[in-house]
Amino acid sequence: MPVVPTTSRRQLQSRGVQSAGLQTFSQPGIGNAFVRAGTEAIDVFGQEKQRANIALAQEASLNLSQISSDLLNNPETGLLNLKGKNAIGKGHEYTQQFDAQVEQLAMSLPDEQARNAFMQQAQQQRIQFTTQAGRYEIGQINAYEEGQFQATLLNNGKNAAALYGDNAAYVLANKQTFQQIEDYGIAHGWSDEQIQAKKIEFKEATAKATAQNAIGANYLQVRQQNGELSDTAAGSRRAVADSGSSDRTRGIRNNNPGNLEYSKTNPWVGQTGDDGRFAKFETPEHGIRALGRNLMSYQRQGIDTVSEIINRWAPPTDKNDTMSYIKAVCEQLGVSADEPLDASNPDTLKALCAAIIHHENGSQPYSDQQLTAGVSAALGLSQLPTKNKRYTGVAWFDALSESDQASVLRQTDALARQQQAEYKTMLDSRVRDATAAYMRGVEFPNPPGEDDFIAKPYNPMILLLHMEAVFRRASRENETILQYKELQLDLDRGSMQAGSGKTDLTKNESRILAYLIRNQGKIVCRDELIRYLWESDEFVDDNTLTVNLTRIRKKLEECGMEELIKTKRGQGYILG
């Protein structure tokens, strides 16, 4: 029969129970075991639930990471693919979308514990999201502002570059832009040095663009306004003291051995100031360079003999003893007053500069190296360093750097040479066509005339100077008595005389000999002589020229001057 517990007083006893099919045994403390087992089961369930919540929170966090990445990087809608103006103000909008996704994910979790775990992770992710979004938006704002700023500068530069002909308007446009640069720089925390550097960058870039506009519109005017004094229409002359005194040390003292004029609007390279009407230079080489540049400008105007050069350089109207000056230079060079010189030849230019320096200063104190350096710079074969930037009063030119100023003037020189070369090519073609027509006995319409052979001028002033040179040459050609050493040629009588010998000449013989005398010191080619003789009414070909030269030489031999006409093989003839 079953055994049930009985109590004696407060003592509980357990007895075994027997029953068919069921047998139990007495087990002390079994209730405590059940309690412990239940507690353990609860603990295990709690741990599993906690792990499940953690896993759910982590899964939600991973989903949030993907959502965050899509919000930022989606190729079509992502914040990081919005540029410039389109990104401005979008950081807050995308953060709101992020927050909405966080709330949605949190609500999908089964209980508070999982939601709390997720929200802790989401808070960190939100910080990362908003930080990245905010930085990107700030970067795009800065990029947009920088782009707008640069676009403003570019537009202002284009507008200013179109004002090359209006100095005041050009300056005003630059000032307005400088103020914009300053405002932008202050707003963005630039240093004073950064602001100044940006102003200089804008100034020089705009000046370069303006230079190209000005050159394209009228390169001759650019040269006239901004070149050195030797580049202007009139060129430079020897300065004369206002008091009329002759201080022969002034030129050496001023590093201006040619006593060139000072110019404020067309300053020389290396010009440092003035001494009254006289320019002052950094070094003697700069002064020699300026003298050489001026002499080369004379040659461009057709002024290429000592007589022409000194009459232009030191005219009698300036109270100069021009004839004595000419004589002194001729003695230094060993040439005649009317002998053409090639100032583009470095040796010729150096000798001419040295002769003028000697006459101006009573001596020539410079070394051959100094003369060579100055002349080389004058010819553009080298450059002399200078501490003084040139200012001409033309705002855009003054804004250029020294190297850019030199580049602009070289460009105008090249354009001038190109124009002259094109004109020469056109003129040569007309001459060939006219010659061919003449040889066939056909009249050529509008043949080249004497005026066509005047070098194409830069402007009306240079045209006048060309005309003066042509008139001077024309006056020499009108001379009827020509002299070369002991030989005297009388064009009116058609005869020549040397010592006691005298002989008659034909018309062509007289013209040939006269042309050689007028071009003494220069090699005259056969074609040049033929063209010259064609101006008469007699036809002269190559054979006729040979016959005439043979006769002239025979008659010179009769007068005791058989070696007067020398043949330069492959080149032509020159008087010896």
Buried (B, 14 or more C-beta within 10 A) or exposed (E): EEEEEEEEEEEEEBEEBEEEEEEEEEEEEEEEEEEEEEEEEEEEEEEEBEEBBBEBBBBBBEBBBEBBEEBBEEEEEBBBEBEBBEBBEBBEEBBEBBBEBBEEBBEBBEEEBBBEBBBEBBEEBBEEBBEBBEEBBEEBBEBBBEBEBEEBBEEBBEBBBBBBBEBEBBBBBBEEBBEBBBEBBEEEEBEEEEBBBBBEEBBBBBBBBBBEBBBEEBBBBBBBBBBBBBBBBBBBBBBBBEEEEEEEEBBBEBBBBBBBBBBEEBBBBBBBEBBEBBBBBBBBBBBBBBBBBBBBBBBBBBBBBBBBBBBBBBEEEEEBEBEEBBBBBBEBBEBEBBBBBEBEEBEBBBBBBBBBBBBBBEEBEBEEEBBBBBBBBBBEEEEBEBEBEBBBEBBBBBBBBBEBBBEBBEBBBEBBEEBBEEEEEEBEEBBEBBBEBBEEEEEBEEBBEEEBEBBBBBEEBBBBBBBBBBEBBEEEEEEEEBEBEEBBBBBEBEBBBBEEBBBEBBBBBBBBBBBBBBBBEBEBEBEBBBEBBBEEEEEBEEEBBEEBBEBBBEBBEEBEBEEBBEEEEEEBBBBE
